[in-house]
Amino acid sequence: MSTGVGVSIVWGCTGIKQSFIWLIIILAARGSWRTKLWYIPAGWLFAYAFNIFRIFMVALLTRDHPEWFELLHAYLFKYLFYGCFFLLWMVYDLRFGDVRITNE
């Protein structure tokens, strides 16, 4: 039985914009270009995988509760997405950022 409800994915929800932001963040960060050459695509893969998960979960959870859409889409998963990118950047910066701390 069809409920007549569909899912429409707009450009802003494709992850392309976030992938571009990720590219700029890592290109501007300290560290070797060799590391950036694999870390940028790894972040893109993460972005697309998380985005597919996010879209699937929003569609699944709002199937029986359409009133949850705004909460899940605009708040929970949106901030989880950006939070994960922040954590990936922190890992990059701490592990590969060539930050030297001296006791001068």
Disulfide bonds with the S-S distance in Angstrom:
none
